[in-house]
């Protein structure tokens, strides 16, 4: 019975890590896109810069919180519980489906950027399209994995 409890705690730990990753990627996206959307607003640029400077501290705090929340359970990657979680068929199916969905979103975003570049007179900057594709694709992957993965 204790093995089931530790596996459930590891699943909760894993989902918490994915949630934290999703929140961090969303904060990065907002901090990168707000100054591009509102380039003349110095307050937004100042807030985005401050948030980006505080983001490493938030990452350290969230990882520390995660490590303290899993006390009493071994998070060894070669442990029996972790192998059981990694070899779960439903989790593998949801992970593969999330990869496919993230790839589909990336392709649709690229198609949208191409269409906008063809219609407008000013083409979209390549750095912007690359950054937007990376962030939106990551958000799509992480959010779909959290949606498809079975909860505790």
C-alpha positions in Angstrom: 0.0 0.0 0.0 2.9 2.3 0.7 4.2 1.8 -2.9 0.9 3.1 -4.3 1.1 6.2 -2.0 4.6 6.9 -3.1 3.7 6.5 -6.8 0.7 8.9 -6.3 3.0 11.4 -4.6 5.5 11.1 -7.5 2.7 11.7 -10.0 1.6 14.8 -8.1 5.2 15.9 -8.0 5.5 15.4 -11.8 2.3 17.3 -12.5 3.4 20.2 -10.3 6.7 20.4 -12.2 4.8 20.6 -15.5 2.5 23.3 -14.1 5.5 25.3 -13.0 7.1 24.9 -16.4 3.9 26.0 -18.1 3.7 29.1 -15.8 7.3 30.0 -16.4 7.0 29.7 -20.2 3.8 31.8 -20.1 5.6 34.5 -18.1 8.4 34.5 -20.6 6.0 34.9 -23.4 4.2 37.8 -21.9 7.5 39.5 -21.0 8.8 39.1 -24.5 5.6 40.0 -26.4 4.3 43.0 -24.4 7.2 45.3 -25.3 6.8 44.3 -29.0 3.1 45.0 -29.0 3.5 48.3 -27.0 7.0 49.6 -27.9 6.3 53.2 -26.9 5.0 52.4 -23.4 7.9 52.7 -21.0 5.9 51.4 -18.0 5.3 48.1 -19.8 8.9 47.8 -20.8 10.0 48.5 -17.3 7.6 45.9 -15.8 8.6 43.3 -18.4 12.3 43.9 -17.7 11.8 43.6 -13.9 9.8 40.4 -14.3 12.5 38.9 -16.5 15.1 39.8 -13.8 13.0 38.2 -11.1 12.3 35.1 -13.0 15.5 33.2 -12.0 14.6 33.8 -8.4 11.1 32.5 -9.0 12.5 29.4 -10.6 14.8 28.7 -7.7 11.9 29.2 -5.2 9.6 27.0 -7.2 12.2 24.2 -7.5 12.9 24.4 -3.8 9.2 24.2 -3.0 8.9 21.1 -5.3 11.9 19.5 -3.6 10.5 20.1 -0.1 7.0 18.9 -1.1 8.3 15.4 -2.0 9.9 14.5 1.3 9.9 10.9 2.1 9.8 9.6 -1.4 12.8 8.8 -3.5 13.0 10.8 -6.7 15.8 8.6 -8.1 15.4 8.3 -11.9 16.4 4.6 -11.7 14.0 3.8 -8.8 11.2 1.4 -9.2 8.5 4.0 -8.7 9.9 6.4 -11.4 10.3 3.5 -13.8 6.7 2.6 -13.2 5.6 6.1 -13.9 7.7 6.4 -17.1 6.4 3.1 -18.4 2.8 3.8 -17.9 1.0 3.3 -21.2 -1.7 6.0 -20.7 1.0 8.5 -19.8 3.0 7.6 -22.9 -0.1 8.0 -25.1 -0.9 11.4 -23.6 2.8 12.4 -24.0 2.8 11.4 -27.7 -0.5 13.1 -28.4 0.8 16.2 -26.7 3.9 16.2 -28.9 1.8 15.8 -32.0 -0.5 18.7 -30.9 2.4 20.9 -30.1 3.9 20.2 -33.6 0.5 20.9 -35.2 0.3 24.3 -33.4 3.8 25.2 -34.5 2.9 24.4 -38.1 -0.3 26.5 -37.9 1.6 29.4 -36.3 4.2 29.3 -39.1 1.4 29.3 -41.7 -0.2 32.3 -40.0 3.1 34.2 -40.0 3.7 33.5 -43.6 0.1 34.6 -44.5 0.5 37.8 -42.5 3.9 38.5 -44.1 2.4 38.1 -47.6 -0.6 40.3 -46.9 1.2 43.2 -45.1 3.8 45.5 -46.6 6.2 45.1 -43.6 7.3 41.5 -43.2 7.5 40.1 -39.7 10.9 39.9 -38.1 12.5 36.5 -38.1 13.5 36.7 -34.5 9.9 37.5 -33.5 8.5 34.5 -35.4 11.1 32.2 -34.0 10.5 33.3 -30.4 6.7 33.3 -30.9 6.8 29.8 -32.4 8.9 28.4 -29.6 6.8 29.9 -26.8 3.4 29.1 -28.3 4.5 25.6 -29.2 5.8 25.0 -25.7 2.6 26.3 -24.2 0.5 24.1 -26.5 2.6 21.0 -25.6 2.6 21.6 -21.8 -1.0 22.6 -21.6 -2.2 19.6 -23.7 -0.1 17.2 -21.6 -1.6 18.5 -18.5 -5.1 18.2 -20.0 -4.6 14.7 -21.4 -2.6 13.2 -18.5 -4.8 11.6 -15.9 -5.0 13.5 -12.7 -4.5 12.1 -9.2 
